[in-house]
């Protein structure tokens, strides 16, 4: 729906500059009507004057790493409009978000949320429980022992807890490590 643009340029001879988080505001020019639900991105690494390593999906340089995709909440876009975006990097990862200060998100919404709100509530609850468990077992070894026992029970008899054997094994391994 929009042409690729260079977002960040890193010069590895300038390592200190690369270690500073950065943000870049940009406008993507929309070339056709449609729905945007993700940003795809890749890198081109110039190794020397003759050799380049690229994950560009439009290049014919051979197989390298995969491209990256960041999902966003769906928005409808119209040909010849601009979509304001903020790209950020924290020296570890790159993220993209629509600049809500420059666009009416309600007017662009396709009506499909990024995630199911019921699932999100459940996820947040499980995350909170997990944080409480971690905090408790870090402070009291006897509590860790209780959790470890439960993890072994779930890992060894997952059907008793309505859990798949794969998920039971993953839970047991995570809790015992």
N, C-alpha and C positions, 0 to 999 in steps of 0.2 A: 504493500500500500504506500510505502515511501522508499526512496532510494537510500542505500547505505551511506553513512557519513562517518568520518573519523571522529571519535569521541575523545580519546586520550592518546597522547604520544609520550612514550617513556624513552629517555636516552639513558642507557645503562652506564654510560661514562659519567653521568650526573646522579649517582646513587643517592646522595643526600636529598636532592629535590624529589626523587621518587618515593622517599620515605615519609613525605608529608601528605596527609589526606587532602583530597581536592574535590571540588564540585564544579560542574560545568552546566550552564543553562543553554538549551538549544531549542530550535523549532524544527520539527520534521514537516516538510512539505508533503501533503497528502496528494497522491497521483490518481487515486480512484476511490470510489465509495466502498465502504466495508466496515468490518469490525476488527479492532485490534485487541488481542488478548495476551500478547507476549512481545518481548523484545528479544531478538536473536542477535548474538554478537560473537566475534571471533578476533583473532590477532594475526598480524603479520610480523614475523621476527626476522630482521635483516641481520644475518650472521656475519657477513663480510660483503665485499663488493660483488661477489658472484652467487652467494648462497642465501636463500631465504626459506624460512620455515613458516608455513601458513596453514591456518585452519579455515580459511575463506571458502565457503561452500561454492563460490563461483570460479575458483581456480582449478587448474588441472595439474597441480604440483604433486599429486599422489596423496596417499592416506597419511594423516597425522592425527592429532587429538581431535575430538569432536568439538563442534561449536557449542556455545552456551546459550541457554534460553532462560529468561526470567518471566514468569507468568505475572500478569497484572489483572485487575478487575476489568472486564470487557467494556470497551467504549466504542460508540459508533462514530465514524469519521466520514467526512464528505470531501469529494474531489476538490482540489484547489484551496483547501483550508490548511491551517497549520496546527500542529499538535505540540504545545509547549512541554518540554521534558527536562527533568534534572537528572544528570548522571553524576554518580558519586563513586569515589574509591577511597578505601581506608588503608591502602597499601597491601591489603590481603585479598579483597574482593571488590567487584564492581556491581553497582545496583542502579536501576532506572526507576523513576516514578514520574507520573504526570504532574505538572506544576499546577496544582489546584488554585493557586493565587491568580492564575492567568486564564482560567477556563471554568465554565459552569459545568461541574462534573455531573450534576443532575440532568442537564440537557444532553450530555454525551452518553449517558448510561444506556446499556443495552438491556438492562433489567436482570442480567445474570450476575450474581455476586461471585467474587473470587473463590469463596468457599461457602458451604452450607452453614447457615447460622446455628443450627442445632448441633452439627458436628463441632463447630468452633466452641460452643459452650462446653461440650463434653471434653474436648481437647484441653481447654483452659482448666477444667476441674481436675483432670488427670495430671496435668502439669503441676498444679498446685499440690496435689497429694504427693507426687514424686519429690517435689522440693521439701515437703515436710518430712518424708521418709529419709531423704538424704541428710537433712539437718539432724534428725533424731539419732540415726545410726552413727553419725560422725561424733556425737556427743556421748553416746552410751553404748559400749561394746555388747552389753547384754541384749540391747534392742537389735543390734546388728545380727546377733545369733538367732533371734526370733524370725527376722526377715529372711535370713539365709535358710532356715528350716522350711518356711513357707515356699521359698523359691524352689527348693529341692522337691517339695511335694507337687508343686505345679509342673515342674519340669518332668517329673517321673510319672505323673498321672494327670495329664492335661485334660482328658475327657471328664474327669470328676469336677472340673471347674469350667466346663463349656468353652475350653480353649483348644485351638488346633495344636497338634504336636509340635509343629514348627514354631509357633508363637510361644508355647510353653518352654521349649528349649532355649529360644532367644531370651525370654524373661529370666530363666534360671542363670544362663551365662552372664547376662548383664548384671544381675544382682550379686553374683559370686565373684565378679572381677573387681 
